[in-house]
Amino acid sequence: MGTQEFLRVRLGVGPDKKVSDGAKYLLSPFRKAQLKLLDEILDAASDAVRVILKDGPAVAMNRFNRDPEK
């Protein structure tokens, strides 16, 4: 691409409980419960990319960088 400047869309992969080996957790296959959420997560990522392209990264960050618990 010829540049170090690019946008990225990050997907949350945090564990639902404390893990002793973060790398092992991150690199292990999805569990069945996680697979059920995958479509929803990918839909949100797709929506975020559309907003980035249409309205810009600042609008997308304000819309999508929110704590799902709140």
MODELLER restraints for C-alpha pairs under 7 A, 6 or more apart:
rsr = mdl.restraints
at = mdl.atoms
rsr.add(forms.Gaussian(group=physical.xy_distance, feature=features.Distance(at['CA:9:A'], at['CA:45:A']), mean=6.92, stdev=0.5))
rsr.add(forms.Gaussian(group=physical.xy_distance, feature=features.Distance(at['CA:48:A'], at['CA:60:A']), mean=5.94, stdev=0.5))
rsr.add(forms.Gaussian(group=physical.xy_distance, feature=features.Distance(at['CA:48:A'], at['CA:64:A']), mean=6.76, stdev=0.5))
rsr.add(forms.Gaussian(group=physical.xy_distance, feature=features.Distance(at['CA:51:A'], at['CA:60:A']), mean=5.55, stdev=0.5))
rsr.add(forms.Gaussian(group=physical.xy_distance, feature=features.Distance(at['CA:52:A'], at['CA:60:A']), mean=5.53, stdev=0.5))
